[in-house]
Amino acid sequence: MLSRLADVLVPAVGRLTITTDAGTELAPGSIVVANHTSLADPAVVLAALHRLGARPVIMATAGLWRVPVLGRALAREGHIPVHRGDRRAADALDGAAEALERGCLVLIYAEGGLPHRADAAETAPGAFRSGLSRLVRRTGAPVVPVGQAGARRVTSGSTAKQLAGLLTAPLRRPRLHVHVGEPLDMAADGAVRTERAHTAVTAAWRTAAARLGEPAALAA
């Protein structure tokens, strides 16, 4: 339901385009790792993946499960709550591993949070945490890098600015772009695995941001 809903709602707030690498494959049981810049970007990524025929299970902050209606939908569809800074944090990897074993795609945000910035500009992905590498070591699942750009033009900054951005987006219709890379060779040890995934997601983000003419990507 969330993937279908995202594919309906995203065109109402922006103009979404999608590109893929020649070797892109969203095979069952893959981990999809994307950059995280805005509260809007999960919907943007879900809409793009839905158009490519993929409907992933999402690893998302556990606070969303407390939101009426949304929390019930997340639980019903098997999405995975992440309890950051909590002894239950390891449960998220257990849930992700089980979903991968069932042949689900799992969408993970390896940066572990949003950037603390007030402007709407794009910047390269921040450092990745170790969860992605540990999940790969545990499951051997292939990793597909995804870069998105433009979501900060929908929502970014303070709570007031985010609400204003969301309310005015249907009139502004900002451009949004998602680029899906080819699966990665993750046959390496922990830190190397993490860096390899970070490099690939950064390259995918740069492709997406360059499509929108973002200075940060064009200058790289």
C-alpha positions as CSV (number, residue, x, y, z in Angstrom):
1,M,0.0,0.0,0.0
2,L,2.7,2.5,0.9
3,S,4.5,2.0,-2.4
4,R,1.3,2.5,-4.4
5,L,0.4,5.5,-2.2
6,A,3.8,7.1,-2.7
7,D,3.5,6.7,-6.5
8,V,0.1,8.5,-6.4
9,L,1.2,11.3,-4.0
10,V,4.7,12.2,-5.2
11,P,3.5,13.4,-8.7
12,A,1.2,15.8,-6.8
13,V,4.1,17.6,-5.1
14,G,6.9,17.3,-7.7
15,R,8.1,16.1,-11.1
16,L,9.8,12.7,-10.6
17,T,12.2,11.3,-13.1
18,I,14.2,8.1,-12.9
19,T,17.4,6.7,-14.4
20,T,19.2,3.4,-13.9
21,D,22.7,2.0,-14.7
22,A,22.9,-0.5,-17.5
23,G,23.4,-3.4,-15.1
24,T,20.7,-2.5,-12.6
25,E,18.8,-5.4,-11.1
26,L,16.3,-5.3,-8.2
27,A,16.4,-9.0,-7.5
28,P,14.3,-10.6,-4.7
29,G,16.2,-10.7,-1.4
30,S,18.3,-7.6,-2.2
31,I,19.2,-4.7,0.1
32,V,18.5,-1.3,-1.4
33,V,20.6,1.5,0.3
34,A,19.7,5.1,-0.4
35,N,20.9,8.6,0.8
36,H,18.7,10.3,3.3
37,T,18.2,14.1,3.1
38,S,14.6,14.9,3.9
39,L,11.4,13.6,5.5
40,A,10.1,13.5,1.9
41,D,12.7,11.3,0.3
42,P,11.3,7.9,1.5
43,A,8.2,8.6,-0.5
44,V,10.2,9.7,-3.5
45,V,12.3,6.6,-3.4
46,L,9.3,4.3,-2.9
47,A,7.5,5.9,-5.9
48,A,10.6,5.4,-8.1
49,L,11.0,1.8,-7.1
50,H,7.3,1.2,-7.6
51,R,7.6,2.4,-11.2
52,L,10.5,-0.1,-11.6
53,G,8.3,-2.9,-10.3
54,A,9.8,-3.1,-6.8
55,R,8.0,-2.7,-3.4
56,P,10.5,-2.9,-0.6
57,V,10.2,-3.4,3.1
58,I,11.5,-0.2,4.8
59,M,13.8,0.1,7.8
60,A,12.6,3.3,9.5
61,T,12.7,5.1,12.8
62,A,10.4,3.5,15.3
63,G,8.7,6.7,16.1
64,L,6.7,6.4,12.9
65,W,4.9,3.4,14.4
66,R,3.3,5.7,17.0
67,V,1.6,7.8,14.3
68,P,-2.1,7.0,14.0
69,V,-3.1,5.1,10.8
70,L,0.5,5.2,9.5
71,G,1.8,3.0,12.4
72,R,-0.9,0.4,11.8
73,A,-0.1,0.4,8.0
74,L,3.6,0.0,8.7
75,A,3.0,-2.9,11.1
76,R,0.5,-4.6,8.8
77,E,2.9,-4.5,5.8
78,G,5.9,-5.9,7.7
79,H,8.1,-2.8,7.7
80,I,10.9,-2.8,10.2
81,P,11.1,-0.3,13.2
82,V,14.6,0.9,14.1
83,H,14.9,1.8,17.8
84,R,18.0,4.0,17.8
85,G,20.0,4.2,21.0
86,D,17.9,1.4,22.5
87,R,18.7,-2.2,23.4
88,R,16.1,-3.2,20.9
89,A,18.2,-1.7,18.1
90,A,19.5,-5.2,17.2
91,D,15.9,-6.4,16.6
92,A,15.9,-4.3,13.3
93,L,18.7,-6.4,11.8
94,D,16.8,-9.6,12.8
95,G,13.7,-8.3,11.1
96,A,15.6,-7.3,8.0
97,A,17.4,-10.7,7.8
98,E,14.1,-12.5,8.0
99,A,12.5,-10.3,5.3
100,L,15.5,-10.9,3.0
101,E,15.2,-14.7,3.6
102,R,11.5,-14.4,2.5
103,G,12.7,-12.8,-0.8
104,C,11.7,-9.2,0.1
105,L,13.6,-6.2,-0.9
106,V,14.8,-4.2,2.1
107,L,15.3,-0.4,1.9
108,I,17.9,0.8,4.4
109,Y,19.2,4.3,5.2
110,A,22.7,3.7,6.2
111,E,23.5,7.2,7.4
112,G,21.1,6.6,10.3
113,G,19.5,10.0,10.3
114,L,18.8,13.4,8.5
115,P,21.4,16.1,8.0
116,H,21.1,19.1,10.4
117,R,20.8,21.9,7.9
118,A,18.3,24.7,7.3
119,D,18.8,25.2,3.6
120,A,17.3,23.2,0.7
121,A,20.5,22.6,-1.2
122,E,22.0,19.1,-1.9
123,T,25.1,17.7,-0.3
124,A,26.8,14.4,-0.6
125,P,25.7,11.5,1.7
126,G,27.1,11.5,5.2
127,A,29.2,8.7,6.7
128,F,27.5,5.3,6.9
129,R,26.9,3.4,10.1
130,S,27.9,-0.3,10.5
131,G,24.3,-1.7,10.2
132,L,24.4,-2.2,6.5
133,S,27.8,-4.1,6.6
134,R,26.6,-6.3,9.4
135,L,23.4,-7.2,7.5
136,V,25.4,-8.1,4.4
137,R,27.8,-10.2,6.5
138,R,24.9,-12.0,8.1
139,T,22.8,-12.6,4.9
140,G,25.1,-12.3,1.9
141,A,22.4,-10.3,0.2
142,P,23.3,-8.2,-2.9
143,V,23.3,-4.4,-2.3
144,V,21.7,-2.0,-4.8
145,P,22.8,1.7,-4.4
146,V,20.2,4.4,-4.9
147,G,20.7,8.2,-5.1
148,Q,17.9,10.7,-4.8
149,A,17.9,14.4,-5.2
150,G,15.3,17.1,-4.9
151,A,13.4,15.9,-1.9
152,R,14.8,18.8,0.1
153,R,12.9,21.1,-2.2
154,V,9.8,19.6,-0.9
155,T,10.6,19.6,2.9
156,S,13.7,20.8,4.7
157,G,14.8,23.0,7.5
158,S,12.7,23.9,10.6
159,T,9.3,22.4,11.3
160,A,7.6,25.6,10.0
161,K,9.7,25.6,6.8
162,Q,8.9,21.9,6.3
163,L,5.2,22.5,6.6
164,A,5.4,25.5,4.3
165,G,7.4,23.6,1.8
166,L,4.9,20.7,1.8
167,L,1.9,23.0,1.4
168,T,3.5,25.0,-1.5
169,A,5.0,22.0,-3.3
170,P,1.9,21.3,-5.4
171,L,2.2,24.8,-6.8
172,R,5.9,24.9,-7.2
173,R,6.2,21.2,-8.4
174,P,10.0,20.9,-7.8
175,R,12.0,18.5,-9.9
176,L,12.9,15.2,-8.2
177,H,15.3,12.6,-9.5
178,V,16.2,9.0,-8.5
179,H,19.1,7.1,-9.9
180,V,19.4,3.3,-9.3
181,G,22.9,1.8,-9.7
182,E,24.0,-1.7,-10.5
183,P,24.4,-4.3,-7.6
184,L,27.7,-4.0,-5.7
185,D,30.4,-6.6,-5.1
186,M,30.4,-6.6,-1.3
187,A,33.0,-9.4,-0.9
188,A,35.1,-7.5,1.6
189,D,35.4,-7.0,5.3
190,G,33.4,-4.6,7.5
191,A,34.9,-1.1,7.0
192,V,35.7,-1.8,3.4
193,R,32.2,-3.0,2.7
194,T,30.8,0.2,4.3
195,E,33.1,2.4,2.3
196,R,32.3,0.6,-0.9
197,A,28.5,1.1,-0.4
198,H,29.0,4.7,0.6
199,T,31.0,5.4,-2.6
200,A,28.4,3.8,-4.8
201,V,25.5,5.7,-3.1
202,T,27.4,8.9,-3.4
203,A,28.0,8.3,-7.1
204,A,24.2,7.5,-7.6
205,W,23.4,10.7,-5.7
206,R,25.8,12.7,-7.8
207,T,24.1,11.4,-11.0
208,A,20.6,12.4,-9.6
209,A,21.7,15.8,-8.3
210,A,23.5,16.6,-11.5
211,R,20.3,15.9,-13.4
212,L,18.7,18.7,-11.3
213,G,21.7,21.1,-11.9
214,E,22.6,21.1,-8.2
215,P,25.9,23.0,-7.6
216,A,27.2,20.4,-5.1
217,A,27.1,17.7,-7.7
218,L,28.2,19.7,-10.7
219,A,31.3,21.0,-8.8
220,A,32.4,17.5,-7.7
